[in-house]
Amino acid sequence: MFEAPKLVDDLNVTLARYAVFGHPVGHSKSPVIHRAFAHQLGIALRYDAIDAAPGTLATALSRFAAEGGVGANITLPLKSEAFAAARAHSARAKRLGVANTLAWRGDHWYADNTDGEGLIRDLGDRHRIDLRGRRVLLVGAGGAAQGVLPALLDAGVAKVTITNRTPERADQLCDWVGDPARVQTWYLDDLRRAGDFDAVFNATAAGQHGEAVDLPFSIANPRTLAYDLSYGKAATAFLAWAKTAGCAYALDGLGMLVEQAAAAFELWHGQRPDTEPVHAQLARESRG
Ligand code: NDP
């Protein structure tokens, strides 16, 4: 894998500390990604994975700052707590009410959310896909769906239809975004009557549990983009569905993961890494 920069013990100097907080957190690829970015740009840092149980993040962050922590990535299920623990917020974090990136500002944490930017950059910069005017189906209504919905609208999609196993959550998400001309909901069981879509985003956690969302092939056409926010094994079932449905693109969320990390890295270090080699390496590894 990537050659990691030497850590604090090897160099006998105090390095700026970064970490991803989650629960669980052992599976996170963030340490590998950020160490690779730092190595690429010649930045010496220490990056750890820290498990924080729900309800303990604010305390864990205070301890981390006292120990030299200056930047944090936040993963499930702590993104709301991260937002609450920060004293200042970016406009996009405020809009969402959840944060995936924190930067220490001397005496307080500043919160940002780079998930939506990660998705749009993966599609636009890596895959050269223009979302303007597209009719989108968003499957799922949890944190990830909420995180990307404003970014999809900002990218100029024509219409977003939200569908979810629990329909009330789809309605809540629709009400929350407050754009009735462009956002509507549809029952998952009734998708056969919904026609086809230019893009289908799977933002469910079904694949994480080894399950699959039952989607009809009629929602796809030969130009449809199928994108699973999950990656690796968790995306297998949806990508297989997309290929059988004849979608033009069947992409997983690894690119989004790398791009949201790059946006966090830029916030912390003021430099944008080249994401391509890191994405390529991770993609090779996930193919085994
Ligand atoms: P949440 O727990 O907030 O939401 C889970 C969603 O999945 C809900 O809509 C839930 O429906 C639905 N769901 C779960 N199981 C099933 C099932 N068996 N069938 C149908 N629907 C199901 O999780 P997140 O929204 O935070 O995460 C969703 C996925 O997105 C995860 O796999 C995560 O890894 C990925 N993600 C990827 C990122 C990236 O950078 N690539 C960034 C963020 C997330 P219901 O409301 O009915 O429970």
Residues whose N, C-alpha, C, O or C-beta is under 5 A from the ligand:
A	BS01	NDP	G140 A141 G142 G143 A144 A145 N164 R165 T166 R169 A203 T204 A205 A206 Q208 E211 A212 V213 L229 S230 G253 L254 M256 L257
